[in-house]
Amino acid sequence: MNPRPAPTFPDWPQFDDTERAALERALAQGQWWRMGGGEVNAFEEEFAEYHGARHALAVTNGTHALELALQTMGVGPGDEVIVPAITFISSSQAVQRLGAVSVPVDVDPGTYCIDVAAAAAAITPRTKVIMPVHMAGLMADMDGLEKLAADAGVALLQDAAHAHGARWRGRRVGELGSVAAFSFQNGKLMTAGEGGAVLFPDDERYESAFLRHSCGRPRTDRHYRHQVAGTNMRLNEFSAAVLRAQLARLDGQITVREERWPVLSALLAEIPGVEPQADDARADRNPHYMAMFRLPGWSEERRNTLVDRLVAAGLPAFAAFRAVYRTDAFWEINAPDETVDEVAARCPNAEAISADCVWLHHRTLLGSVPALTDAAAIVAELVRAG
């Protein structure tokens, strides 16, 4: 079978002379680490303002952002953190590396975000934090989660690695009153290759995080008076300079993707057997990190073959995340006292999504409407042939 010619989509990452000038600006400082330069400080201020947060702390990557956030929230050995079963493995590993137990729960079959009822059922006296993941930029049910957390007396940590610029009922991520962690890895909505950030709504946790991300050392210390146990998660000045340029173009890119997703989603929905990721009207700004769709009833092997054929046809396609409990890594340290089959039995939606879901890179949604039409036609041809 010979699918039609591949449509053309913009490259990713996107950059121009703005990033070049930013790198030269950082270079010319003569101080290339955050304690001597100004780029990281400036980026943190701009990122916090953009998201409506009191504070932002830039760190080395998104996984470290989650670890640091959890640590400042008091998570440690003996604690449990509830995570969605469908997410990138960092969501659970950040918990486990602090000595806490990661408890996967089921997700909504349409939005792929954490199911509030499933999270409620998993709460125990050891539960410290619930970690919703805003899957593909679509914010989880923050109304339900905020009520659940308040009623149970536990904290919320938003894994916003996909959700730069997202809003819930008009509120930006930093205006929701909970800590949030972001990633700037190469595929993310804004990137410096690697990097991360944590938003804090209060001074106390921000100051604690600053100390811990800088080896426990106060900003003005000259005599190595390390106050707490920490590590080096400091972002460098070059990365911050690039991220300032990336942030400046983010909002315009989100607007384009918001316009394009309804087009692609409608085209995909017309294909027999294809179900695009659902929307939630309360999530009134969705940056669309991925264009996701399901093929209910397909096996993982059949889905993987389709992804290979989509890639061969020129589409930037990927298999969706594997359920975290279906990885060897999850069971190495600090896993729940259950078997794989027991966890799977209470996560039927995650089981299905892990096998039948496909995503297209977000640069697809920066393409033209004709390109999206061609892409949907290729999906249709290959699904029919699959």
C-alpha angles and dihedrals in degrees: 000000000000113000118208119277115293116261118238120245130180117272121253132253096039118211142153140167090312090072092042091053090046092054091049090049090053091045093052092056090075088216113088102179126076096249091060105031136056106226098086092047091049093047092050091053092048095045092048092049092048091054097039094245130145093225140010125194118197117216140176099271145342095266090055088047089060094044093049093046092051092048093053088050089059099253115158145126113340095024128111127217121195113222133174113261090228109063140096110290093249090076091065098030093056087060095045095048089060090056094255126125119254111217113196118208133184126275135220110274092224106038097028088221125127114291110237094211091050090050091050091052091053097054115116133167087271095057110118105165141014112212114200116191116213094223115218089344095304107126117235120242096289093174092060095038095049090052092046092050093047093048093047096042094236131126131248124227114188113215094208097168088128097034111075106155095007123148136201115203089337094311119119121226092262093050095061094084097240134100114265132194128207137190130215097188116149096271097045127109090264122017150179092183089269135008141108143203140207124212117211127193094200140046098233099061092039092055091046090051093048091055094046094047090053102051092273091293124138118237096251099038115133098166104057095254097163107190104190139017106273145142138222110277096144117143116228126240096248093056092047092051091053091046091054088058092045092050091052092062098036098091093053091050091050090053091054093048091047088055095045101045096069088052095051094038092055092048092049092047089059091062111094110247096015121114118185120213109280124246128228115212090211088064092073097173116043117176091197103223089183137015099229133187138168134224101204113213095021120127122235091249093052091046091050091051090052091051090052090051092048090052091048088052090056103261121131093236130162138178112253121252117292113240105269093235089056091068127085089224092065093060098046097086138006099357122155119273093258138096124251090253092051093053091044091052091061093043105057094149092050089049091055097042091048089059105035109031127105130185134198120211115261091244084075088070091054089062129096125275091250089053090052090049090053091047092053090048090054091049090050093050094048095043089053090049093044 
